[in-house]
Amino acid sequence: GVYKTIEYKKNLQIIKAENNIGWGMCKLNSDLVLEPTFEHIEIMNGDSLLKVQQNGKVGLYDINGDIIFPISYDDIQLHCSASYCLYVCAKGYSITAYTMDRKRTRYDHKLVSLVNPIKQQKTGNKYTYTLPNGRIIRDSPYQIKHKIGYEDKLRLLIINYGKTNYLLDTGFYNIIPEGFAIPDEYCNPLEIEMGLIPVYSDYRSGVIDRSGNWVIPPNAFGYKVLSPNLIVQHRGNSQKDKEGLTLFRIVHNESPANIGEYNYVNNVPKNNFLIVGNYSSPGNNSLKRGVIDTLGKVIITMKHSKIKIFKNHIVGIDWNRQEGLDNTFVYDLNGNLIWSAPYTDVISIKESNLLKCRIGNNYGLVKLSGEEILPPIHPYLKAIPELNIVQYGTELFKTVIIDIDGHIKFKYPEKLQLVPREKTNALLFTHPQKVVLLNSDFTIKKITRGKFLNTFKQLWPGLGRFMADDKVFFMNLETGFVYKE
């Protein structure tokens, strides 16, 4: 069909049908993702999720057009903290949270009523609060920072003064044990809705639930909530103390279960994994890392210098700085080794089954299956996933373009730079002194002197503006014809 381009977002473009009936989505290579039949489309989480609206209801798709959540919700949001990400789906007053693999969490969230039952008035630096029962709190130094509700009623309030935070019920009574408060870094309403709240008092800390009951009684250690049922304990006076960490799994109405002690813990919320590590020997600063799941099950033993977790793969990297012998190991999500190679590092290439591999300062290309497409001998390599091409250089040809199977599409003796796709759909390459326009099959359409200035993609998609000899000229990016200003 014929579509109108409305808006560009990185690798995607929002389109509208010629008859203006609906909105759709396609990739910059013109592959259609969603037919233009929706009332509204919103790109979320960078450019990896699509929230669509139809008949007043919303659903969620991935960028390939596959359904994550059907169009049956009043709203869908992605809530992320430093520790985890959740889909939060609302129907009326009912909100249900799901993990990134779409498993329902133990806690259901409920929308706060749009009518705030507590009235707040500020006078100078003080606040006056009128409660639903008529009680008035005057000259309070505390400000309401967050409101937390469920079962369509406001249930909890976070108030703060400076960097001191307290948790109150709607009667304005503090439910945190006396002498304790919530540090600023833990004052996240989503984490509090999850039911685990670290509280501190001088040199002691512990963890309470939303009723103020101790989940972990106060002691000399520090705590951080990693997920609705995971807490890490810092065996020192500061959460920055990395010398000793204990992981606890919290199960409702059961004592916290110790699932491991480490020197390093890093949560990977989108995969429900944790990267953990220990020093190889006392006094040795070499940290060996591995992977466990949220039950404490070992996926990969602690033997690698670095761990990377991609969507469907885990990468372990070993560095041997003294002998210069580095190795990369690629595993599936169950910890089974797929392949290994003597690479210093690998980098995932978005929307592809390719990895950018490196040995020293030279780069190459390898498939996730382990098939090497380009050996890591090139000083630079750039992937352009929206076009399914990779650009690199050799001594003879400073610009070489190949497809994802390694077939050479284009070679040029000078180093060229592709004009970003959000600026033009044309295969337009620039050089400080010239412009190279290619056909869709990567044959040369036009080479002309000039410095690239800009394009007019929103108004005139097929027009580019350039400068040569202090004069501005325009080029038709479809035909290569040059117009003088």
RASULFEN-V719744 format. One record per residue. RES is the residue in one small letter. OMEGA is omega in degrees with one decimal (* if undefined). Layout:
BEGIN
((RES:OMEGA) (RES:OMEGA))
END
This chain:
BEGIN
((g:177.7) (v:-176.0) (y:172.8) (k:176.5) (t:-175.6) (i:-171.5) (e:179.4) (y:176.9) (k:178.7) (k:-174.9) (n:-176.1) (l:173.4) (q:176.2) (i:-177.6) (i:177.1) (k:-179.1) (a:-176.7) (e:179.6) (n:177.4) (n:-179.2) (i:-173.5) (g:180.0) (w:177.4) (g:-176.9) (m:171.6) (c:176.3) (k:-175.6) (l:174.7) (n:176.5) (s:174.7) (d:-177.8) (l:177.6) (v:179.6) (l:175.7) (e:-178.0) (p:-178.3) (t:-173.2) (f:177.7) (e:-177.5) (h:175.5) (i:176.6) (e:176.8) (i:-176.1) (m:172.8) (n:-175.2) (g:173.7) (d:-175.5) (s:-178.2) (l:179.1) (l:175.2) (k:-175.4) (v:179.9) (q:178.3) (q:-179.5) (n:176.9) (g:178.3) (k:-177.7) (v:173.9) (g:-176.1) (l:177.3) (y:169.4) (d:-172.8) (i:173.0) (n:179.7) (g:178.3) (d:-176.3) (i:170.2) (i:173.9) (f:-177.7) (p:-178.8) (i:-178.1) (s:-174.1) (y:174.0) (d:176.3) (d:174.7) (i:178.2) (q:173.5) (l:179.8) (h:179.7) (c:167.8) (s:177.0) (a:-172.7) (s:-174.6) (y:175.3) (c:179.4) (l:164.5) (y:177.5) (v:-172.3) (c:-174.5) (a:169.4) (k:-174.7) (g:177.6) (y:-175.3) (s:176.6) (i:177.0) (t:-180.0) (a:178.7) (y:173.7) (t:-175.0) (m:174.7) (d:172.5) (r:173.3) (k:-177.7) (r:179.9) (t:-178.0) (r:-175.3) (y:170.9) (d:179.0) (h:177.9) (k:-178.8) (l:172.4) (v:176.9) (s:179.7) (l:177.2) (v:-178.8) (n:-176.6) (p:179.6) (i:179.9) (k:-176.1) (q:177.3) (q:-177.9) (k:175.0) (t:-174.5) (g:177.6) (n:-177.5) (k:-177.1) (y:172.8) (t:-178.1) (y:173.7) (t:-175.1) (l:-179.0) (p:-179.6) (n:178.9) (g:179.4) (r:-178.2) (i:174.3) (i:-175.6) (r:172.5) (d:178.2) (s:176.4) (p:-173.5) (y:178.8) (q:175.3) (i:-176.6) (k:179.1) (h:174.1) (k:-177.5) (i:-178.3) (g:174.1) (y:-171.7) (e:176.4) (d:178.6) (k:173.9) (l:-175.8) (r:-175.0) (l:176.3) (l:168.9) (i:176.4) (i:-179.2) (n:173.1) (y:-172.4) (g:179.4) (k:178.7) (t:-176.6) (n:178.0) (y:179.5) (l:-176.7) (l:167.5) (d:-174.4) (t:171.7) (g:179.6) (f:177.1) (y:-176.4) (n:178.7) (i:176.7) (i:178.6) (p:-175.5) (e:178.3) (g:-178.4) (f:177.3) (a:178.1) (i:176.1) (p:-178.9) (d:-175.0) (e:179.1) (y:-175.3) (c:-179.8) (n:-175.2) (p:179.2) (l:178.5) (e:179.2) (i:175.5) (e:178.7) (m:170.4) (g:178.7) (l:-172.5) (i:173.7) (p:176.9) (v:-173.5) (y:172.5) (s:-177.8) (d:-177.1) (y:178.5) (r:176.1) (s:177.0) (g:-179.0) (v:178.3) (i:171.6) (d:-175.1) (r:177.2) (s:-178.8) (g:178.6) (n:-179.1) (w:168.7) (v:170.3) (i:-177.7) (p:-176.3) (p:176.0) (n:-173.4) (a:-175.4) (f:175.8) (g:-175.8) (y:172.3) (k:178.5) (v:178.6) (l:-177.7) (s:180.0) (p:-179.8) (n:178.6) (l:177.1) (i:174.4) (v:178.4) (q:176.8) (h:-177.1) (r:179.8) (g:-176.9) (n:-176.2) (s:177.0) (q:176.8) (k:179.9) (d:-176.1) (k:-174.9) (e:-178.9) (g:-178.9) (l:176.1) (t:177.7) (l:176.1) (f:172.5) (r:-176.5) (i:175.0) (v:-174.2) (h:177.1) (n:175.2) (e:177.4) (s:178.6) (p:-178.5) (a:177.1) (n:-178.6) (i:174.9) (g:177.3) (e:-171.9) (y:171.3) (n:-176.1) (y:175.6) (v:176.1) (n:-177.6) (n:175.8) (v:-166.6) (p:-174.2) (k:-178.8) (n:-177.3) (n:176.5) (f:170.2) (l:171.9) (i:-177.8) (v:-179.3) (g:174.3) (n:174.4) (y:-173.9) (s:177.5) (s:179.8) (p:179.6) (g:179.8) (n:-178.3) (n:-179.4) (s:-177.5) (l:176.8) (k:-173.0) (r:175.1) (g:-177.1) (v:172.4) (i:173.0) (d:-174.0) (t:172.8) (l:-178.4) (g:179.6) (k:-179.7) (v:175.8) (i:176.7) (i:-178.4) (t:-177.0) (m:-176.6) (k:-174.5) (h:177.3) (s:-177.2) (k:177.1) (i:171.6) (k:179.2) (i:176.9) (f:-174.0) (k:-176.1) (n:-176.1) (h:173.4) (i:-179.4) (v:172.9) (g:-177.6) (i:176.2) (d:178.3) (w:173.3) (n:-172.9) (r:-176.5) (q:-177.0) (e:179.6) (g:-179.3) (l:-179.8) (d:178.9) (n:176.1) (t:-179.3) (f:-179.6) (v:-177.3) (y:166.5) (d:-174.5) (l:173.7) (n:178.4) (g:178.0) (n:-179.5) (l:178.0) (i:177.7) (w:175.8) (s:-179.6) (a:-177.2) (p:179.0) (y:174.1) (t:-177.7) (d:170.7) (v:-179.3) (i:179.7) (s:176.5) (i:-172.9) (k:176.2) (e:178.8) (s:174.3) (n:-176.4) (l:172.5) (l:171.5) (k:-176.6) (c:-176.6) (r:166.3) (i:-174.1) (g:179.5) (n:179.9) (n:-170.8) (y:176.2) (g:-174.9) (l:-179.4) (v:176.2) (k:177.8) (l:177.5) (s:-179.5) (g:179.4) (e:-178.5) (e:179.6) (i:176.9) (l:175.7) (p:-177.7) (p:-179.0) (i:-172.9) (h:-175.9) (p:173.9) (y:179.5) (l:-177.8) (k:176.9) (a:176.2) (i:-169.1) (p:-178.5) (e:177.1) (l:-177.6) (n:179.0) (i:177.2) (v:178.7) (q:176.3) (y:-177.9) (g:173.5) (t:178.4) (e:-177.0) (l:-180.0) (f:-177.3) (k:175.6) (t:173.9) (v:178.8) (i:177.6) (i:172.2) (d:-172.7) (i:175.0) (d:176.2) (g:179.8) (h:-178.5) (i:179.8) (k:-173.5) (f:175.7) (k:179.5) (y:-174.2) (p:-179.3) (e:-179.3) (k:-179.9) (l:178.9) (q:179.9) (l:174.3) (v:-175.1) (p:-175.5) (r:176.7) (e:178.8) (k:179.4) (t:174.1) (n:-178.9) (a:172.7) (l:-173.6) (l:179.1) (f:-178.0) (t:177.3) (h:-179.2) (p:-175.3) (q:-177.5) (k:179.0) (v:179.5) (v:179.6) (l:-177.5) (l:169.3) (n:-178.6) (s:177.5) (d:176.1) (f:167.8) (t:-175.7) (i:176.1) (k:-176.7) (k:170.2) (i:179.7) (t:176.2) (r:175.8) (g:178.1) (k:-178.6) (f:176.5) (l:179.6) (n:173.5) (t:-178.8) (f:-169.5) (k:-176.9) (q:-176.6) (l:-179.0) (w:-173.7) (p:-175.7) (g:-174.8) (l:175.8) (g:-176.9) (r:-174.0) (f:178.3) (m:174.8) (a:-179.3) (d:178.6) (d:178.0) (k:-179.0) (v:173.8) (f:-179.3) (f:177.2) (m:171.0) (n:-172.5) (l:175.3) (e:-176.8) (t:-175.2) (g:-178.4) (f:-176.2) (v:175.8) (y:173.8) (k:-178.9) (e:*))
END
